[in-house]
């Protein structure tokens, strides 16, 4: 594997679930990262500066992260009265 390909793979793996992390911190909602990722892919733009191609690779990791933090998200929503 070439050096640029390794660098791109390392960047992609280090950023796994980035959309979900940003979504959970900013405005927690169930599977908010997956929703935001879908919007970025469909619209081709984002307020978070996401690149649609990278977000497409990030989507499975966002789903995993959103599932792991679902209890936290639901607790935050219940506590805020939403």
Secondary structure in CASP SS format (residue, H / E / C, confidence):
PFRMAT SS
TARGET T0000
AUTHOR 0000-0000-0000
METHOD secondary structure of the structure
MODEL  1
X C 1.00
X C 1.00
X H 1.00
X H 1.00
X H 1.00
X H 1.00
X H 1.00
X H 1.00
X H 1.00
X H 1.00
X H 1.00
X H 1.00
X H 1.00
X H 1.00
X C 1.00
X C 1.00
X C 1.00
X H 1.00
X H 1.00
X H 1.00
X H 1.00
X H 1.00
X H 1.00
X H 1.00
X H 1.00
X H 1.00
X C 1.00
X C 1.00
X C 1.00
X C 1.00
X C 1.00
X H 1.00
X H 1.00
X H 1.00
X H 1.00
X H 1.00
X H 1.00
X H 1.00
X H 1.00
X H 1.00
X H 1.00
X H 1.00
X H 1.00
X C 1.00
X C 1.00
X C 1.00
X C 1.00
X C 1.00
X C 1.00
X C 1.00
X C 1.00
X H 1.00
X H 1.00
X H 1.00
X H 1.00
X H 1.00
X H 1.00
X H 1.00
X H 1.00
X H 1.00
X H 1.00
X H 1.00
X H 1.00
X H 1.00
X H 1.00
X H 1.00
X H 1.00
X H 1.00
X C 1.00
X H 1.00
X H 1.00
X H 1.00
X H 1.00
X H 1.00
X H 1.00
X H 1.00
X H 1.00
X H 1.00
X H 1.00
X H 1.00
X C 1.00
X C 1.00
END
